[in-house]
Amino acid sequence: MSWMAWTWQTALFFSALGGALMLMTIAELVRPTSFVRGFLPMPTTRGDRFFICLLSAAFIHLIWLGLIGQSVPIASAVSVAWAFVVMRWG
């Protein structure tokens, strides 16, 4: 993999993403999800809300970098807070 410019931050990100997907799989096997209706405009499952959180985090970071350009940890904190809201009440 010498052709890729992997850093420890990149490895940490993809490891965390893989770990989250494994936890979601285990949660689905232990306690299967059903469709729920929250503030999102359609009924969603736990996996749907997780996917929405991942997409939202990407867009939050892109918008943050486009408008502010600095302090990515603040964008990450906003993304985590939004993910909590979506997973809990979405």
RODO-518997 format. One line per 10 residues: for each residue y negated, z, x negated of N, C-alpha, C. Coordinates in nm, 3 decimals, padded with zeros to 5 digits. Atoms other than C-alpha are relative to their C-alpha. Example, Ala and Ser with C-alpha at 12.3 -4.5 7.8 and 13.67 -1.06 7.14 Angstrom:
BEGIN
00.119 00.000 -00.089 00.450 00.780 -01.230 -00.120 00.000 -00.090 | 00.119 -00.006 00.082 00.106 00.714 -01.367 -00.109 00.073 00.077
END
This chain:
BEGIN
00.119 00.000 -00.082 00.000 00.000 00.000 -00.125 00.000 -00.087 | 00.115 -00.001 00.089 -00.232 -00.048 -00.296 -00.110 -00.096 00.047 | 00.100 00.094 -00.049 -00.411 -00.330 -00.112 -00.090 00.064 00.105 | 00.082 -00.068 -00.100 -00.547 -00.080 00.141 -00.081 00.111 -00.067 | 00.088 -00.103 00.056 -00.835 00.154 00.066 00.013 00.129 00.081 | -00.023 -00.124 -00.072 -00.684 00.473 00.208 -00.069 00.115 -00.071 | 00.058 -00.123 00.052 -00.877 00.792 00.161 00.067 00.116 00.071 | -00.064 -00.114 -00.066 -00.771 01.144 00.253 -00.054 00.018 00.142 | 00.057 -00.010 -00.134 -01.008 01.130 00.551 00.071 -00.097 00.096 | -00.071 00.097 -00.082 -00.836 00.816 00.681 00.141 00.049 00.029
-00.135 -00.053 -00.020 -00.493 00.970 00.629 -00.002 00.117 00.098 | 00.012 -00.113 -00.092 -00.607 01.285 00.810 -00.021 -00.048 00.143 | 00.027 00.054 -00.133 -00.742 01.084 01.104 00.127 -00.056 00.063 | -00.119 00.061 -00.058 -00.425 00.881 01.153 00.114 00.100 00.016 | -00.099 -00.106 -00.018 -00.205 01.187 01.100 -00.030 00.083 00.124 | 00.039 -00.074 -00.120 -00.402 01.375 01.366 00.027 -00.081 00.125 | -00.026 00.087 -00.114 -00.376 01.078 01.601 00.150 -00.007 00.029 | -00.145 00.001 -00.018 -00.001 01.055 01.545 00.052 00.132 00.053 | -00.039 -00.132 -00.049 00.036 01.429 01.596 -00.036 00.020 00.146 | 00.043 -00.011 -00.140 -00.161 01.412 01.921 00.092 -00.082 00.091
-00.091 00.082 -00.079 00.061 01.130 02.046 00.137 00.066 00.012 | -00.127 -00.073 -00.007 00.371 01.332 01.959 -00.009 00.117 00.096 | 00.019 -00.110 -00.094 00.233 01.633 02.145 -00.005 -00.049 00.144 | 00.005 00.057 -00.135 00.158 01.415 02.447 00.140 -00.040 00.046 | -00.137 00.038 -00.034 00.515 01.282 02.437 00.083 00.123 00.035 | -00.075 -00.124 -00.026 00.661 01.633 02.417 -00.045 00.062 00.133 | 00.051 -00.055 -00.126 00.434 01.751 02.700 00.053 -00.079 00.119 | -00.052 00.083 -00.109 00.551 01.459 02.913 00.148 00.026 00.025 | -00.143 -00.029 -00.016 00.917 01.538 02.847 00.023 00.138 00.060 | -00.016 -00.136 -00.049 00.877 01.910 02.914 -00.052 00.013 00.143
00.062 -00.011 -00.133 00.647 01.880 03.215 -00.058 -00.135 00.040 | 00.048 00.133 -00.038 00.622 01.530 03.362 -00.129 00.007 00.082 | 00.130 00.003 -00.064 00.278 01.438 03.484 00.005 -00.077 00.132 | 00.015 00.075 -00.124 00.172 01.311 03.823 -00.144 -00.051 00.006 | 00.135 00.052 -00.016 -00.131 01.118 03.937 -00.088 00.106 00.065 | 00.098 -00.092 -00.058 -00.435 01.336 04.001 -00.132 -00.074 00.015 | 00.130 00.061 -00.022 -00.777 01.249 04.129 -00.107 00.102 -00.032 | 00.111 -00.085 00.039 -01.075 01.405 03.956 -00.130 -00.075 00.017 | 00.128 00.070 -00.011 -01.425 01.278 03.890 00.008 -00.145 -00.045 | -00.017 00.141 00.037 -01.291 00.953 03.741 00.026 -00.082 00.126
-00.007 00.077 -00.125 -01.298 00.668 03.994 00.140 -00.048 00.039 | -00.136 00.040 -00.036 -00.918 00.628 04.002 00.096 00.115 -00.029 | -00.100 -00.102 00.034 -00.609 00.848 04.004 00.054 -00.026 -00.140 | -00.044 00.015 00.139 -00.498 00.912 03.646 00.111 00.099 -00.032 | -00.099 -00.091 00.056 -00.212 01.069 03.455 -00.059 00.062 -00.126 | 00.043 -00.064 00.124 -00.241 01.288 03.147 -00.019 -00.104 -00.110 | 00.010 00.105 00.101 -00.178 00.984 02.927 -00.120 -00.091 00.021 | 00.119 00.081 -00.031 -00.445 00.781 03.105 -00.126 00.070 -00.046 | 00.120 -00.075 00.038 -00.701 01.055 03.050 -00.010 00.011 -00.152 | 00.003 -00.005 00.147 -00.601 01.084 02.683 -00.050 -00.132 -00.056
00.045 00.132 00.045 -00.649 00.709 02.637 -00.150 -00.017 00.025 | 00.143 00.006 -00.031 -00.989 00.731 02.809 -00.079 00.084 -00.100 | 00.067 -00.085 00.100 -01.081 01.015 02.570 -00.010 -00.071 -00.135 | 00.002 00.071 00.128 -00.985 00.805 02.265 -00.104 -00.113 00.002 | 00.099 00.107 -00.010 -01.189 00.508 02.386 -00.142 00.056 00.004 | 00.133 -00.063 -00.010 -01.481 00.733 02.476 -00.047 00.050 -00.135 | 00.038 -00.051 00.133 -01.476 00.894 02.132 -00.045 -00.114 -00.090 | 00.041 00.115 00.081 -01.493 00.552 01.967 -00.139 -00.048 00.040 | 00.131 00.047 -00.046 -01.786 00.447 02.184 -00.110 00.102 -00.029 | 00.100 -00.103 00.032 -01.966 00.780 02.138 -00.040 -00.010 -00.146
00.031 00.010 00.143 -01.939 00.743 01.760 -00.078 -00.127 -00.031 | 00.074 00.124 00.026 -02.053 00.380 01.765 -00.144 00.008 00.049 | 00.135 -00.015 -00.053 -02.351 00.456 01.987 -00.080 00.096 -00.086 | 00.068 -00.099 00.084 -02.436 00.761 01.777 -00.045 -00.064 -00.132 | 00.036 00.064 00.127 -02.426 00.561 01.454 -00.106 -00.108 00.019 | 00.100 00.104 -00.025 -02.626 00.278 01.611 -00.138 00.056 00.029 | 00.130 -00.057 -00.038 -02.901 00.503 01.747 -00.052 00.102 -00.100 | 00.042 -00.109 00.089 -02.910 00.801 01.511 00.027 -00.038 -00.145 | -00.035 00.043 00.135 -02.725 00.679 01.202 00.038 00.110 -00.096 | -00.031 -00.112 00.088 -02.667 01.025 01.059 00.085 00.103 00.074
-00.065 -00.118 -00.056 -02.466 01.341 01.116 00.114 -00.032 00.096 | -00.117 00.034 -00.080 -02.133 01.209 01.240 00.073 00.123 00.054 | -00.066 -00.118 -00.060 -01.994 01.564 01.286 -00.057 00.039 00.137 | 00.056 -00.030 -00.132 -02.234 01.608 01.577 00.061 -00.094 00.105 | -00.065 00.095 -00.090 -02.093 01.292 01.738 00.144 00.042 00.026 | -00.137 -00.048 -00.018 -01.745 01.435 01.680 00.004 00.119 00.095 | 00.005 -00.115 -00.089 -01.843 01.759 01.852 -00.025 -00.044 00.144 | 00.025 00.054 -00.134 -01.981 01.563 02.149 00.127 -00.064 00.055 | -00.125 00.064 -00.042 -01.656 01.363 02.161 00.105 00.102 00.041 | -00.097 -00.104 -00.034 -01.442 01.677 02.160 -00.037 00.068 00.131
00.045 -00.062 -00.126 -01.652 01.834 02.436 00.028 -00.094 00.117 | -00.026 00.097 -00.106 -01.627 01.514 02.643 00.151 -00.011 00.028 | -00.145 00.006 -00.017 -01.250 01.499 02.582 00.050 00.121 00.080 | -00.039 -00.119 -00.075 -01.216 01.857 02.709 -00.032 -00.017 00.148 | 00.040 00.020 -00.139 -01.408 01.769 03.026 00.090 -00.100 00.070 | -00.084 00.105 -00.061 -01.206 01.452 03.090 00.142 00.050 00.020 | -00.139 -00.047 -00.013 -00.869 01.617 03.024 00.012 00.109 00.106 | -00.006 -00.111 -00.095 -00.954 01.917 03.241 -00.033 -00.041 00.142 | 00.048 00.029 -00.134 -01.145 01.772 03.534 -00.001 -00.150 00.034 | 00.005 00.144 -00.022 -01.107 01.394 03.498 00.106 -00.045 00.091
END
